[in-house]
Each structure stands twice: as C-alpha cells, then as structure tokens.
Amino acid sequence: MAHFWKLGGAVEVAADRHQGASNYLWVDGHVSNHPFEETFDWNRRFDRWDPGTAAEP
C-alpha cells in the first residue's frame, strides 16, 4: 500500500523486475514507462504513487 511508505512501511514493489522499469497508466489515459526511482524517492520527498502529491514537481 503505497500511502504507507512514507510512514515507514516497506516498499512493496519489485523494482528490480522488468529491467528496472514499469509501465504506468495515468488518469488522463496515457501510458509511459519509468524506472521506479522516477516515481518514488523518499530521500527527495518525491512520490508519484500518492494521489495527494502526484502532480507536484
């Protein structure tokens, strides 16, 4: 559950699968391929998995 990651929960995504990247389906209907680090990085406070902050740069 991605919304628990920032509370200290374990990241439950196998970031090392599929050559380190995954396809993401966005709300506007487009799909793009990104490495996990481009979608979540706790050290940079970057979290595209949280709907409340996903649109923040």
PDB file of N, H, CA, C and O in Angstrom:
ATOM      1  N   MET A   1       0.836  -1.162   0.000  1.00  0.00           N
ATOM      2  CA  MET A   1       0.000   0.000   0.000  1.00  0.00           C
ATOM      3  C   MET A   1       0.889   1.235   0.000  1.00  0.00           C
ATOM      4  O   MET A   1       1.499   1.574   1.014  1.00  0.00           O
ATOM      5  N   ALA A   2       0.954   1.887  -1.120  1.00  0.00           N
ATOM      6  H   ALA A   2       0.459   1.612  -1.944  1.00  0.00           H
ATOM      7  CA  ALA A   2       1.890   2.992  -1.328  1.00  0.00           C
ATOM      8  C   ALA A   2       1.728   4.133  -0.335  1.00  0.00           C
ATOM      9  O   ALA A   2       2.715   4.783   0.009  1.00  0.00           O
ATOM     10  N   HIS A   3       0.524   4.392   0.131  1.00  0.00           N
ATOM     11  H   HIS A   3      -0.278   3.864  -0.148  1.00  0.00           H
ATOM     12  CA  HIS A   3       0.330   5.519   1.046  1.00  0.00           C
ATOM     13  C   HIS A   3       0.949   5.265   2.416  1.00  0.00           C
ATOM     14  O   HIS A   3       1.045   6.202   3.210  1.00  0.00           O
ATOM     15  N   PHE A   4       1.376   4.037   2.733  1.00  0.00           N
ATOM     16  H   PHE A   4       1.299   3.276   2.089  1.00  0.00           H
ATOM     17  CA  PHE A   4       2.047   3.749   3.997  1.00  0.00           C
ATOM     18  C   PHE A   4       3.567   3.864   3.892  1.00  0.00           C
ATOM     19  O   PHE A   4       4.241   3.857   4.922  1.00  0.00           O
ATOM     20  N   TRP A   5       4.122   3.967   2.705  1.00  0.00           N
ATOM     21  H   TRP A   5       3.574   3.973   1.868  1.00  0.00           H
ATOM     22  CA  TRP A   5       5.573   4.009   2.544  1.00  0.00           C
ATOM     23  C   TRP A   5       6.189   5.158   3.318  1.00  0.00           C
ATOM     24  O   TRP A   5       7.212   4.976   3.978  1.00  0.00           O
ATOM     25  N   LYS A   6       5.593   6.332   3.251  1.00  0.00           N
ATOM     26  H   LYS A   6       4.762   6.480   2.714  1.00  0.00           H
ATOM     27  CA  LYS A   6       6.176   7.489   3.932  1.00  0.00           C
ATOM     28  C   LYS A   6       6.007   7.412   5.447  1.00  0.00           C
ATOM     29  O   LYS A   6       6.620   8.191   6.176  1.00  0.00           O
ATOM     30  N   LEU A   7       5.196   6.496   5.920  1.00  0.00           N
ATOM     31  H   LEU A   7       4.698   5.863   5.328  1.00  0.00           H
ATOM     32  CA  LEU A   7       5.023   6.297   7.355  1.00  0.00           C
ATOM     33  C   LEU A   7       5.959   5.220   7.891  1.00  0.00           C
ATOM     34  O   LEU A   7       5.878   4.845   9.061  1.00  0.00           O
ATOM     35  N   GLY A   8       6.847   4.724   7.033  1.00  0.00           N
ATOM     36  H   GLY A   8       6.912   5.028   6.083  1.00  0.00           H
ATOM     37  CA  GLY A   8       7.803   3.714   7.453  1.00  0.00           C
ATOM     38  C   GLY A   8       7.469   2.311   6.996  1.00  0.00           C
ATOM     39  O   GLY A   8       8.187   1.367   7.323  1.00  0.00           O
ATOM     40  N   GLY A   9       6.394   2.157   6.247  1.00  0.00           N
ATOM     41  H   GLY A   9       5.810   2.924   5.981  1.00  0.00           H
ATOM     42  CA  GLY A   9       6.049   0.842   5.718  1.00  0.00           C
ATOM     43  C   GLY A   9       7.014   0.429   4.621  1.00  0.00           C
ATOM     44  O   GLY A   9       7.615   1.278   3.963  1.00  0.00           O
ATOM     45  N   ALA A  10       7.161  -0.856   4.428  1.00  0.00           N
ATOM     46  H   ALA A  10       6.673  -1.545   4.963  1.00  0.00           H
ATOM     47  CA  ALA A  10       8.070  -1.365   3.416  1.00  0.00           C
ATOM     48  C   ALA A  10       7.525  -1.094   2.010  1.00  0.00           C
ATOM     49  O   ALA A  10       6.330  -1.245   1.756  1.00  0.00           O
ATOM     50  N   VAL A  11       8.416  -0.695   1.110  1.00  0.00           N
ATOM     51  H   VAL A  11       9.387  -0.572   1.316  1.00  0.00           H
ATOM     52  CA  VAL A  11       8.041  -0.517  -0.294  1.00  0.00           C
ATOM     53  C   VAL A  11       7.809  -1.906  -0.880  1.00  0.00           C
ATOM     54  O   VAL A  11       8.713  -2.742  -0.877  1.00  0.00           O
ATOM     55  N   GLU A  12       6.616  -2.150  -1.375  1.00  0.00           N
ATOM     56  H   GLU A  12       5.882  -1.471  -1.378  1.00  0.00           H
ATOM     57  CA  GLU A  12       6.206  -3.482  -1.817  1.00  0.00           C
ATOM     58  C   GLU A  12       6.221  -3.607  -3.334  1.00  0.00           C
ATOM     59  O   GLU A  12       5.371  -4.289  -3.907  1.00  0.00           O
ATOM     60  N   VAL A  13       7.165  -2.964  -3.981  1.00  0.00           N
ATOM     61  H   VAL A  13       7.856  -2.410  -3.515  1.00  0.00           H
ATOM     62  CA  VAL A  13       7.275  -3.022  -5.424  1.00  0.00           C
ATOM     63  C   VAL A  13       8.580  -3.709  -5.765  1.00  0.00           C
ATOM     64  O   VAL A  13       9.626  -3.361  -5.216  1.00  0.00           O
ATOM     65  N   ALA A  14       8.536  -4.675  -6.659  1.00  0.00           N
ATOM     66  H   ALA A  14       7.686  -4.958  -7.104  1.00  0.00           H
ATOM     67  CA  ALA A  14       9.745  -5.371  -7.091  1.00  0.00           C
ATOM     68  C   ALA A  14      10.441  -4.513  -8.140  1.00  0.00           C
ATOM     69  O   ALA A  14      10.317  -4.767  -9.338  1.00  0.00           O
ATOM     70  N   ALA A  15      11.176  -3.494  -7.687  1.00  0.00           N
ATOM     71  H   ALA A  15      11.277  -3.288  -6.713  1.00  0.00           H
ATOM     72  CA  ALA A  15      11.793  -2.512  -8.582  1.00  0.00           C
ATOM     73  C   ALA A  15      12.860  -3.115  -9.474  1.00  0.00           C
ATOM     74  O   ALA A  15      13.247  -2.495 -10.464  1.00  0.00           O
ATOM     75  N   ASP A  16      13.344  -4.299  -9.154  1.00  0.00           N
ATOM     76  H   ASP A  16      13.029  -4.802  -8.349  1.00  0.00           H
ATOM     77  CA  ASP A  16      14.395  -4.922  -9.958  1.00  0.00           C
ATOM     78  C   ASP A  16      13.839  -5.818 -11.074  1.00  0.00           C
ATOM     79  O   ASP A  16      14.615  -6.399 -11.833  1.00  0.00           O
ATOM     80  N   ARG A  17      12.533  -5.935 -11.185  1.00  0.00           N
ATOM     81  H   ARG A  17      11.902  -5.462 -10.569  1.00  0.00           H
ATOM     82  CA  ARG A  17      11.942  -6.748 -12.248  1.00  0.00           C
ATOM     83  C   ARG A  17      11.776  -5.932 -13.522  1.00  0.00           C
ATOM     84  O   ARG A  17      11.790  -4.701 -13.483  1.00  0.00           O
ATOM     85  N   HIS A  18      11.622  -6.604 -14.631  1.00  0.00           N
ATOM     86  H   HIS A  18      11.611  -7.604 -14.663  1.00  0.00           H
ATOM     87  CA  HIS A  18      11.336  -5.969 -15.922  1.00  0.00           C
ATOM     88  C   HIS A  18      12.395  -4.922 -16.293  1.00  0.00           C
ATOM     89  O   HIS A  18      12.072  -3.823 -16.744  1.00  0.00           O
ATOM     90  N   GLN A  19      13.637  -5.282 -16.097  1.00  0.00           N
ATOM     91  H   GLN A  19      13.900  -6.174 -15.731  1.00  0.00           H
ATOM     92  CA  GLN A  19      14.778  -4.407 -16.416  1.00  0.00           C
ATOM     93  C   GLN A  19      14.705  -3.095 -15.640  1.00  0.00           C
ATOM     94  O   GLN A  19      15.164  -2.060 -16.123  1.00  0.00           O
ATOM     95  N   GLY A  20      14.134  -3.135 -14.450  1.00  0.00           N
ATOM     96  H   GLY A  20      13.761  -3.976 -14.058  1.00  0.00           H
ATOM     97  CA  GLY A  20      14.113  -1.972 -13.567  1.00  0.00           C
ATOM     98  C   GLY A  20      13.080  -0.918 -13.897  1.00  0.00           C
ATOM     99  O   GLY A  20      13.121   0.171 -13.323  1.00  0.00           O
ATOM    100  N   ALA A  21      12.149  -1.200 -14.804  1.00  0.00           N
ATOM    101  H   ALA A  21      12.115  -2.084 -15.270  1.00  0.00           H
ATOM    102  CA  ALA A  21      11.148  -0.204 -15.175  1.00  0.00           C
ATOM    103  C   ALA A  21       9.768  -0.847 -15.242  1.00  0.00           C
ATOM    104  O   ALA A  21       9.637  -2.067 -15.341  1.00  0.00           O
ATOM    105  N   SER A  22       8.758  -0.014 -15.187  1.00  0.00           N
ATOM    106  H   SER A  22       8.864   0.977 -15.106  1.00  0.00           H
ATOM    107  CA  SER A  22       7.372  -0.483 -15.271  1.00  0.00           C
ATOM    108  C   SER A  22       6.556   0.473 -16.122  1.00  0.00           C
ATOM    109  O   SER A  22       6.914   1.637 -16.299  1.00  0.00           O
ATOM    110  N   ASN A  23       5.460  -0.038 -16.639  1.00  0.00           N
ATOM    111  H   ASN A  23       5.169  -0.983 -16.496  1.00  0.00           H
ATOM    112  CA  ASN A  23       4.521   0.804 -17.370  1.00  0.00           C
ATOM    113  C   ASN A  23       3.536   1.393 -16.374  1.00  0.00           C
ATOM    114  O   ASN A  23       3.079   0.711 -15.456  1.00  0.00           O
ATOM    115  N   TYR A  24       3.215   2.660 -16.562  1.00  0.00           N
ATOM    116  H   TYR A  24       3.585   3.214 -17.307  1.00  0.00           H
ATOM    117  CA  TYR A  24       2.271   3.358 -15.686  1.00  0.00           C
ATOM    118  C   TYR A  24       1.127   3.901 -16.523  1.00  0.00           C
ATOM    119  O   TYR A  24       1.339   4.574 -17.533  1.00  0.00           O
ATOM    120  N   LEU A  25      -0.086   3.599 -16.088  1.00  0.00           N
ATOM    121  H   LEU A  25      -0.258   3.053 -15.269  1.00  0.00           H
ATOM    122  CA  LEU A  25      -1.292   4.129 -16.724  1.00  0.00           C
ATOM    123  C   LEU A  25      -1.723   5.342 -15.915  1.00  0.00           C
ATOM    124  O   LEU A  25      -1.996   5.235 -14.719  1.00  0.00           O
ATOM    125  N   TRP A  26      -1.785   6.496 -16.571  1.00  0.00           N
ATOM    126  H   TRP A  26      -1.563   6.583 -17.542  1.00  0.00           H
ATOM    127  CA  TRP A  26      -2.103   7.756 -15.913  1.00  0.00           C
ATOM    128  C   TRP A  26      -3.586   8.059 -16.043  1.00  0.00           C
ATOM    129  O   TRP A  26      -4.263   7.510 -16.913  1.00  0.00           O
ATOM    130  N   VAL A  27      -4.087   8.922 -15.187  1.00  0.00           N
ATOM    131  H   VAL A  27      -3.538   9.368 -14.480  1.00  0.00           H
ATOM    132  CA  VAL A  27      -5.502   9.261 -15.139  1.00  0.00           C
ATOM    133  C   VAL A  27      -6.005   9.804 -16.467  1.00  0.00           C
ATOM    134  O   VAL A  27      -7.167   9.599 -16.819  1.00  0.00           O
ATOM    135  N   ASP A  28      -5.151  10.491 -17.204  1.00  0.00           N
ATOM    136  H   ASP A  28      -4.207  10.658 -16.918  1.00  0.00           H
ATOM    137  CA  ASP A  28      -5.595  11.049 -18.484  1.00  0.00           C
ATOM    138  C   ASP A  28      -5.608  10.008 -19.604  1.00  0.00           C
ATOM    139  O   ASP A  28      -5.941  10.321 -20.747  1.00  0.00           O
ATOM    140  N   GLY A  29      -5.245   8.774 -19.271  1.00  0.00           N
ATOM    141  H   GLY A  29      -4.974   8.519 -18.342  1.00  0.00           H
ATOM    142  CA  GLY A  29      -5.334   7.677 -20.230  1.00  0.00           C
ATOM    143  C   GLY A  29      -4.048   7.320 -20.938  1.00  0.00           C
ATOM    144  O   GLY A  29      -4.011   6.313 -21.645  1.00  0.00           O
ATOM    145  N   HIS A  30      -2.982   8.103 -20.780  1.00  0.00           N
ATOM    146  H   HIS A  30      -3.012   8.921 -20.206  1.00  0.00           H
ATOM    147  CA  HIS A  30      -1.736   7.746 -21.457  1.00  0.00           C
ATOM    148  C   HIS A  30      -0.929   6.774 -20.602  1.00  0.00           C
ATOM    149  O   HIS A  30      -1.096   6.702 -19.385  1.00  0.00           O
ATOM    150  N   VAL A  31      -0.061   6.036 -21.263  1.00  0.00           N
ATOM    151  H   VAL A  31       0.074   6.094 -22.252  1.00  0.00           H
ATOM    152  CA  VAL A  31       0.806   5.063 -20.604  1.00  0.00           C
ATOM    153  C   VAL A  31       2.242   5.455 -20.897  1.00  0.00           C
ATOM    154  O   VAL A  31       2.577   5.836 -22.019  1.00  0.00           O
ATOM    155  N   SER A  32       3.087   5.360 -19.882  1.00  0.00           N
ATOM    156  H   SER A  32       2.816   5.051 -18.970  1.00  0.00           H
ATOM    157  CA  SER A  32       4.505   5.638 -20.079  1.00  0.00           C
ATOM    158  C   SER A  32       5.329   4.663 -19.247  1.00  0.00           C
ATOM    159  O   SER A  32       4.829   4.074 -18.288  1.00  0.00           O
ATOM    160  N   ASN A  33       6.580   4.501 -19.617  1.00  0.00           N
ATOM    161  H   ASN A  33       6.986   4.979 -20.396  1.00  0.00           H
ATOM    162  CA  ASN A  33       7.488   3.562 -18.968  1.00  0.00           C
ATOM    163  C   ASN A  33       8.515   4.346 -18.160  1.00  0.00           C
ATOM    164  O   ASN A  33       9.157   5.262 -18.675  1.00  0.00           O
ATOM    165  N   HIS A  34       8.665   3.975 -16.876  1.00  0.00           N
ATOM    166  H   HIS A  34       8.144   3.232 -16.457  1.00  0.00           H
ATOM    167  CA  HIS A  34       9.584   4.683 -15.992  1.00  0.00           C
ATOM    168  C   HIS A  34      10.270   3.719 -15.043  1.00  0.00           C
ATOM    169  O   HIS A  34       9.660   2.745 -14.603  1.00  0.00           O
ATOM    170  N   PRO A  35      11.545   3.978 -14.716  1.00  0.00           N
ATOM    171  CA  PRO A  35      12.168   3.247 -13.619  1.00  0.00           C
ATOM    172  C   PRO A  35      11.500   3.659 -12.311  1.00  0.00           C
ATOM    173  O   PRO A  35      10.992   4.775 -12.200  1.00  0.00           O
ATOM    174  N   PHE A  36      11.498   2.783 -11.340  1.00  0.00           N
ATOM    175  H   PHE A  36      11.910   1.877 -11.431  1.00  0.00           H
ATOM    176  CA  PHE A  36      10.857   3.057 -10.059  1.00  0.00           C
ATOM    177  C   PHE A  36      11.376   4.350  -9.436  1.00  0.00           C
ATOM    178  O   PHE A  36      10.601   5.094  -8.834  1.00  0.00           O
ATOM    179  N   GLU A  37      12.664   4.629  -9.570  1.00  0.00           N
ATOM    180  H   GLU A  37      13.293   4.025 -10.060  1.00  0.00           H
ATOM    181  CA  GLU A  37      13.264   5.818  -8.959  1.00  0.00           C
ATOM    182  C   GLU A  37      12.666   7.122  -9.495  1.00  0.00           C
ATOM    183  O   GLU A  37      12.744   8.156  -8.832  1.00  0.00           O
ATOM    184  N   GLU A  38      12.072   7.078 -10.684  1.00  0.00           N
ATOM    185  H   GLU A  38      12.009   6.238 -11.223  1.00  0.00           H
ATOM    186  CA  GLU A  38      11.420   8.274 -11.237  1.00  0.00           C
ATOM    187  C   GLU A  38      10.006   8.464 -10.687  1.00  0.00           C
ATOM    188  O   GLU A  38       9.379   9.495 -10.931  1.00  0.00           O
ATOM    189  N   THR A  39       9.506   7.480  -9.950  1.00  0.00           N
ATOM    190  H   THR A  39      10.016   6.643  -9.752  1.00  0.00           H
ATOM    191  CA  THR A  39       8.153   7.575  -9.421  1.00  0.00           C
ATOM    192  C   THR A  39       8.113   7.643  -7.900  1.00  0.00           C
ATOM    193  O   THR A  39       7.117   8.084  -7.328  1.00  0.00           O
ATOM    194  N   PHE A  40       9.183   7.212  -7.240  1.00  0.00           N
ATOM    195  H   PHE A  40       9.993   6.854  -7.705  1.00  0.00           H
ATOM    196  CA  PHE A  40       9.227   7.273  -5.778  1.00  0.00           C
ATOM    197  C   PHE A  40      10.669   7.355  -5.307  1.00  0.00           C
ATOM    198  O   PHE A  40      11.499   6.517  -5.659  1.00  0.00           O
ATOM    199  N   ASP A  41      10.955   8.369  -4.512  1.00  0.00           N
ATOM    200  H   ASP A  41      10.281   9.050  -4.226  1.00  0.00           H
ATOM    201  CA  ASP A  41      12.278   8.506  -3.889  1.00  0.00           C
ATOM    202  C   ASP A  41      12.077   9.220  -2.562  1.00  0.00           C
ATOM    203  O   ASP A  41      11.900  10.438  -2.530  1.00  0.00           O
ATOM    204  N   TRP A  42      12.102   8.478  -1.484  1.00  0.00           N
ATOM    205  H   TRP A  42      12.245   7.489  -1.510  1.00  0.00           H
ATOM    206  CA  TRP A  42      11.821   9.040  -0.173  1.00  0.00           C
ATOM    207  C   TRP A  42      12.835  10.109   0.217  1.00  0.00           C
ATOM    208  O   TRP A  42      12.469  11.092   0.861  1.00  0.00           O
ATOM    209  N   ASN A  43      14.096   9.940  -0.159  1.00  0.00           N
ATOM    210  H   ASN A  43      14.393   9.141  -0.682  1.00  0.00           H
ATOM    211  CA  ASN A  43      15.122  10.914   0.200  1.00  0.00           C
ATOM    212  C   ASN A  43      14.861  12.280  -0.422  1.00  0.00           C
ATOM    213  O   ASN A  43      15.186  13.305   0.179  1.00  0.00           O
ATOM    214  N   ARG A  44      14.284  12.308  -1.611  1.00  0.00           N
ATOM    215  H   ARG A  44      14.021  11.476  -2.099  1.00  0.00           H
ATOM    216  CA  ARG A  44      13.955  13.570  -2.282  1.00  0.00           C
ATOM    217  C   ARG A  44      12.517  14.001  -2.032  1.00  0.00           C
ATOM    218  O   ARG A  44      12.072  15.019  -2.564  1.00  0.00           O
ATOM    219  N   ARG A  45      11.786  13.234  -1.227  1.00  0.00           N
ATOM    220  H   ARG A  45      12.148  12.407  -0.795  1.00  0.00           H
ATOM    221  CA  ARG A  45      10.368  13.506  -0.959  1.00  0.00           C
ATOM    222  C   ARG A  45       9.563  13.547  -2.256  1.00  0.00           C
ATOM    223  O   ARG A  45       8.707  14.410  -2.448  1.00  0.00           O
ATOM    224  N   PHE A  46       9.855  12.601  -3.132  1.00  0.00           N
ATOM    225  H   PHE A  46      10.550  11.900  -2.975  1.00  0.00           H
ATOM    226  CA  PHE A  46       9.226  12.518  -4.445  1.00  0.00           C
ATOM    227  C   PHE A  46       8.336  11.287  -4.459  1.00  0.00           C
ATOM    228  O   PHE A  46       8.829  10.169  -4.310  1.00  0.00           O
ATOM    229  N   ASP A  47       7.034  11.473  -4.635  1.00  0.00           N
ATOM    230  H   ASP A  47       6.633  12.381  -4.756  1.00  0.00           H
ATOM    231  CA  ASP A  47       6.099  10.355  -4.543  1.00  0.00           C
ATOM    232  C   ASP A  47       4.965  10.504  -5.552  1.00  0.00           C
ATOM    233  O   ASP A  47       3.977  11.192  -5.292  1.00  0.00           O
ATOM    234  N   ARG A  48       5.114   9.854  -6.703  1.00  0.00           N
ATOM    235  H   ARG A  48       5.916   9.296  -6.914  1.00  0.00           H
ATOM    236  CA  ARG A  48       4.062   9.868  -7.723  1.00  0.00           C
ATOM    237  C   ARG A  48       2.982   8.826  -7.411  1.00  0.00           C
ATOM    238  O   ARG A  48       1.972   8.765  -8.112  1.00  0.00           O
ATOM    239  N   TRP A  49       3.176   8.014  -6.382  1.00  0.00           N
ATOM    240  H   TRP A  49       3.996   8.063  -5.813  1.00  0.00           H
ATOM    241  CA  TRP A  49       2.211   6.990  -6.002  1.00  0.00           C
ATOM    242  C   TRP A  49       1.107   7.553  -5.112  1.00  0.00           C
ATOM    243  O   TRP A  49       0.047   6.941  -4.986  1.00  0.00           O
ATOM    244  N   ASP A  50       1.336   8.689  -4.506  1.00  0.00           N
ATOM    245  H   ASP A  50       2.197   9.186  -4.609  1.00  0.00           H
ATOM    246  CA  ASP A  50       0.369   9.302  -3.597  1.00  0.00           C
ATOM    247  C   ASP A  50      -0.509  10.264  -4.385  1.00  0.00           C
ATOM    248  O   ASP A  50       0.003  11.262  -4.894  1.00  0.00           O
ATOM    249  N   PRO A  51      -1.805  10.009  -4.508  1.00  0.00           N
ATOM    250  CA  PRO A  51      -2.673  10.888  -5.294  1.00  0.00           C
ATOM    251  C   PRO A  51      -2.678  12.321  -4.801  1.00  0.00           C
ATOM    252  O   PRO A  51      -2.957  13.232  -5.581  1.00  0.00           O
ATOM    253  N   GLY A  52      -2.382  12.546  -3.542  1.00  0.00           N
ATOM    254  H   GLY A  52      -2.156  11.805  -2.909  1.00  0.00           H
ATOM    255  CA  GLY A  52      -2.375  13.887  -2.996  1.00  0.00           C
ATOM    256  C   GLY A  52      -1.172  14.718  -3.412  1.00  0.00           C
ATOM    257  O   GLY A  52      -1.221  15.947  -3.360  1.00  0.00           O
ATOM    258  N   THR A  53      -0.086  14.058  -3.828  1.00  0.00           N
ATOM    259  H   THR A  53      -0.046  13.059  -3.871  1.00  0.00           H
ATOM    260  CA  THR A  53       1.132  14.781  -4.199  1.00  0.00           C
ATOM    261  C   THR A  53       1.626  14.454  -5.603  1.00  0.00           C
ATOM    262  O   THR A  53       2.646  14.995  -6.029  1.00  0.00           O
ATOM    263  N   ALA A  54       0.949  13.603  -6.318  1.00  0.00           N
ATOM    264  H   ALA A  54       0.120  13.163  -5.972  1.00  0.00           H
ATOM    265  CA  ALA A  54       1.441  13.111  -7.608  1.00  0.00           C
ATOM    266  C   ALA A  54       1.672  14.203  -8.621  1.00  0.00           C
ATOM    267  O   ALA A  54       2.556  14.065  -9.467  1.00  0.00           O
ATOM    268  N   ALA A  55       0.926  15.270  -8.574  1.00  0.00           N
ATOM    269  H   ALA A  55       0.208  15.383  -7.887  1.00  0.00           H
ATOM    270  CA  ALA A  55       1.067  16.337  -9.562  1.00  0.00           C
ATOM    271  C   ALA A  55       2.155  17.343  -9.204  1.00  0.00           C
ATOM    272  O   ALA A  55       2.485  18.207 -10.016  1.00  0.00           O
ATOM    273  N   GLU A  56       2.719  17.242  -7.994  1.00  0.00           N
ATOM    274  H   GLU A  56       2.451  16.540  -7.334  1.00  0.00           H
ATOM    275  CA  GLU A  56       3.763  18.199  -7.588  1.00  0.00           C
ATOM    276  C   GLU A  56       5.059  17.901  -8.307  1.00  0.00           C
ATOM    277  O   GLU A  56       5.406  16.736  -8.500  1.00  0.00           O
ATOM    278  N   PRO A  57       5.789  18.948  -8.711  1.00  0.00           N
ATOM    279  CA  PRO A  57       7.062  18.728  -9.422  1.00  0.00           C
ATOM    280  C   PRO A  57       8.143  18.181  -8.523  1.00  0.00           C
ATOM    281  O   PRO A  57       9.264  17.947  -8.976  1.00  0.00           O
TER     282      PRO A  57
END
